[in-house]
Amino acid sequence: MAVKEAAVRDLEKIQLSLVRLHALLAQEPMSITDRHRVDTYFDAFASDLVGLEEFLRGMRTVMPE
């Protein structure tokens, strides 16, 4: 399933980009409340991406009838 594998690779790239972006934002001065919100958003988004990646990896190929 080349499409599924490409999607998983793209999700992995997005995850790496998020980690880099989060690290850049961590260097910026902001209030504790803003920091917490940023961290919460990144954690939630990363969790969703990981869930989607795991779902795609676990999908079975279904043959058309």
C-alpha positions in Angstrom: 0.0 0.0 0.0 2.2 2.8 -1.3 -0.4 5.5 -0.5 -0.6 4.4 3.2 3.2 4.3 3.5 3.5 7.8 2.0 0.8 9.1 4.4 2.7 7.7 7.4 6.0 9.2 6.1 4.3 12.6 5.7 2.8 12.4 9.2 6.3 11.6 10.6 7.6 14.7 8.8 4.8 16.8 10.3 5.6 15.5 13.7 9.3 16.5 13.3 8.3 19.9 12.2 6.0 20.3 15.2 8.8 19.3 17.5 11.1 21.9 15.9 8.5 24.6 16.1 7.7 23.8 19.7 11.4 24.1 20.5 11.6 27.5 18.8 8.5 28.7 20.7 10.0 27.4 24.0 12.8 30.0 23.6 10.3 32.9 23.3 9.3 34.8 26.4 5.7 34.4 27.3 3.5 34.2 30.4 3.1 30.9 32.2 -0.6 30.8 31.1 0.4 31.2 27.4 3.2 28.7 27.8 0.7 26.2 29.2 -1.8 26.8 26.4 0.9 26.4 23.7 2.2 23.2 25.3 -1.4 21.8 25.6 -2.1 22.5 21.9 1.1 20.9 20.8 0.5 17.9 23.0 -3.0 17.4 21.7 -2.0 17.8 18.1 1.0 15.5 18.4 -1.3 12.9 20.1 -3.8 13.1 17.3 -1.0 12.7 14.7 0.4 9.7 16.5 -3.0 8.1 16.8 -3.6 8.6 13.1 -0.2 7.2 12.2 -0.8 4.1 14.4 -4.3 3.7 12.8 -2.8 3.8 9.3 0.0 1.4 10.2 -2.6 -1.1 11.6 -5.0 -0.9 8.6 -5.3 -4.0 6.6 -5.6 -4.1 2.9 -9.1 -4.9 1.7 -9.4 -6.5 -1.7 -12.2 -5.0 -3.8 -15.0 -7.5 -4.6 
